[in-house]
Amino acid sequence: MELRHIKYFQAVAQTLNFTQAAQRLNIAQPPLSRQIQQLEDELGTQLLERSRPLQLTEAGRFFQEQSRALLQQFESLCENTRRIGAGQRRWLGIGFAPSTLYALLPELIRELREDPELELGLHEMTTLQQVEALKAGRIDIGFGRIHVADDAIHQQVLREDPLVAVLPVSQAPADSTVSLASLAHRPFVLYPAQPRPSYADHVLSLFARQGLSLHVAQWANELQTAIGLVAAGVGITLVPASVQQQHRADIVYAAISDPEAVSPIILSRRNGDISDIVQRCLHIIERINRRP
């Protein structure tokens, strides 16, 4: 399937007339009919009822709606690319682990979005994926949770986020504080399952340093999935304290008494990258971090 197939189909779907669509596209009608037939053959379904008048099938109505949005995105992509190439706009790619969205990252994004000349690309990804994306040039900065030894990447800890335990509301502790030792015998929901190493390995190491091992009852890929499984009674989990901003009636959060139970927020960028836009981000982050 090529982009022209979608453009041709949109013209036919909007006019419901091959002759008018061909005139709009400035092509002959027979080639247009062949292109639409090729599109249907590739999709393996009929998009048009070739009756009088021409009608869209149910699949055709769905494809028209979805492909229209796709074309609009593509046109916006082309326009922004031209503007960036002409120096009228700038582009900044940001990678982030989901749990960092509860800390300083939203404020950074809000401030950057106020700049009409800046195009932001936001990509949810693990720290390891961020490292690969940085080296490939797909993003410019990343916010993650684990340290990665790579000479091409510079990392700095922005803050240490205390960890809290997440428990079903029916298992709320007598007070609001628990210890790692008191949690070790409980079934655990651990995340992410892949790729490794990850935040999951950081949690495992916290217990291992005290000679404790965990019974992982369930692996999850996302933080929100892990919290949902806790609510379902599958086990408990540990999350950064900033996640407590998400309030749910079916879970409780408990502070952890062990001082080492923290998770860093780590900024990753290409080693030696002194571009103006990256430096601007670093200044904004420094200003946010100085606030009480």
N, C-alpha and C positions, 0 to 999 in steps of 0.2 A: 504494500500500500504506500502511495506517495501523497505528498501534500496536495498535488493538483486534483487527485481523486476526491478529496474532501471538499476542495473549493468548487469543483464541478457539481458535486452532489448538493452542496448548499444552494447553488444557483437553481438547480432543478427543484429542490424542495421548497424554495421560496416562491417560485413562479408556477410550479406544477404544470409546466409546459416546456417541452424540449426545445421547441423553436425559439421561444422567448429567452430561455436560459442560454441557448447557443449564441443569440444575438448579444446578450449581456456580456458573455465571455469572449465575444469576437472570434468564434470558431464555427466550423460547419456542424450541422446537427448529427450526421452519422458518426464522426469521431467522438462526439459527446456521448452518444448512446453506447458506444463501445466502452468508453471509460467507466460509465456507470455499471455496465454489465461486468467489467473486470472487478470493480469494487464489490459487487454482490457475490461474485465467484470467490473472491478472497475471504470475505466474511462468512461465506457458506449460508447466506440467508437472503431472502428477497426484501428489498427496501422500498420498492415501488409497485403499486398495483397498476399495471399498464392498461388502464381502462379509460373511458371517456366520461368525465374528466379524469386526469391522472391523479392518483391518491397515494399517500404514504401508508405503508404497512405499520403495524405496531412497532416492529423493529426499526423501521425507517424513522418514525417519530422520535424514538429514543436516540438513534444515531444523529439525527438532525440537532437535537438539543445539546447533546454532549460534544459533538464535533464543532458546534458554533462556539462554545466556550473555549475549546482547544484552539480554534483559529484566532480568537480574540487574544488569548495568551501569547500565541505565536507572533501576532502583529505587535503586541506590546513589547515582546522580547526583541524583535527586530528594531523597533523604534528606540528602545533604551540602548541597544547595542550601538546603533548609529550615533546616538548622543554621547555615549561614553567614548566611542572612537574619535569623535570630534572635540572631545574635551569639555563638553557641556554638562556632563554628569560624571560621577565617580561611582565605583562599585566596591563594596566591602562584603566579603563572605565570612560568616560567623558560624562555627560549629559549636554545639552545646550538648552536654549530657542532660537528660530531662530534669534531674534533681537540682541543677544549677539555676533553673528558671524561678526558683523560690527565693533566690538571694539577690545579688546586685545586678544580675544580667538584665532583668526587665527595665530597670531604670536606665541602664546604658542604651538599650534598644530604643526606649522612648525618646531619649535625647538625640540620638542619631537620626531618628525618623523625622525630627523637626527640620532637618536640613533638606530642602527641596532639590538640591543638586546631588544628593547621595542616594544610590540604589543599594538596598540591603538584601543579601541572600542569607537566609536563616536555614540551618541544616541540623536536624536532630541526629546525633551520632555519639558513639562511645569515644573515650579518649584515644584508643588505638586507631579507630577510624579517623579521628581528627588528625592524628599524626600523619597518616597516609594522605589525607586530603590537603594538608598543609604542604607536604613535599610535592604534591602534584599540582599545586596552585589553585585548587578548587575552593579553598577558604583561606582567610588571612589570619584569623585568630580563633582559638578554641577554648572552651570552658569545660573542664572535666574533673575527675576525682582521683586519678591515679598518676603516679610518677612513671615516666617512660625514659629510658636511657637511649638517647639517639642524638648523635653529634649535630644533626641538621636541625634539631628542634631546641628552642629555649623555653624552659618552663619556670614559672614563678608561682609560689603559693600566695594567693590573695587573702585568704583567711582560713582559719580552722573552724569548721562547723561542728558543734557538738552533736553526737548521735543520740537518738531517743528510741526507745522500744515501742513498737506498735502491737497492741494486744486487742483481742475481741473485747467488747464492752462488758461481756459477762465474766471476763477474767481480770477485771481491773484490780491492780494491787491495792493493799490497804492504805499505803501512802503513795505519793506520786513519784517515788524513786526506787529503782531496782539496780542490782549489780549484774555484771556479766556472768558471774558464777551462778547466780540464781536463775539465769536465763538458759544456761548451757544444756540443761536436761530437757528443755521444752522442744517440741517439733518446730522446725524452722522453715520459713519460706525465704529462699535466697534468690537474689537477682544481681545482675543479669546472667542468664545461662551461657550465652555466647555473645561476643568472643571473649576469650580469656588471654591474659590476666585482666581483671576488672574490679569493680567495687566489691563484688562477691569475695574475691581473694583478700581484699583489705579487711572485710568483716571476719573471715576465717582466721586471718593472722592475729586479730585482736584477741580471740579466744585461745589460739594456739600459744601465744606468749604467756598465758596463765596456765598452760598445760591442760587446756580444756578442748574438747572436740564437740562438734555439732551434729545433731541428727537432722539432716536436711529432708524434710517431708515432701517438699515440692520446690522445683526450680521455676522461676518466672523470667520473662524477658524484659519486662518493664516495671518501673516503680509502682505505677497505678495498679497493675495486675497483682503485684505482691500485696498491696494494701487490701485489694478486693478479696484475695484469698485468705488474708487474716480475718477479715470480717466474716467470711464463710466458715471460720473455725478450723482451717487447715493447719495453721501454725501461727508463729509470731515472726516479726522481722525487725530489722533496724533500719532507720532512715535518718537523714540529716534533720536537725532540729527545725530548719527553715520550712520543712514540709508541713509542719504543724499549722501553717496558714490555711491548709485545706481541712476544713471541719467536716467530720462525718459523725453521725449519731451511733454507728455500729462498731466504732473502734475507740480506743483510748491511747493516749501517748504517755509514756513514763520516762522521766529523766534517768540517765545512767550515772551512777555514783563514781565509776572508774574514770579518773581524769584523762586516761589515754584513749577513751572512747570518743574519738573525733574523726572527722573526715574532711580533708582539705578541699578547697576549691582552687583548682590549678589552671592558670592561664598558659596556654601553649601558643607559640608563634614561630615563624621561621627564624633560625639563628642569623643574626646580622640584618634582619629586616628593619630598616630605619625609614620606611616610607612615611609620608606625612599623615596618611589616614590611620596607620597603625599607631603612630605616636599620639595622634589625637585621642584614640581609644584609651591608650595608657594613661593619659592625663585625666580623662573623664573618670576612669576607674579609680585612680588615686584620689581624686576629689570625693568620690562617693565613699571610699573606704575611710576617709578622714572624719566623716560624720559620725556622731555618737550613736 
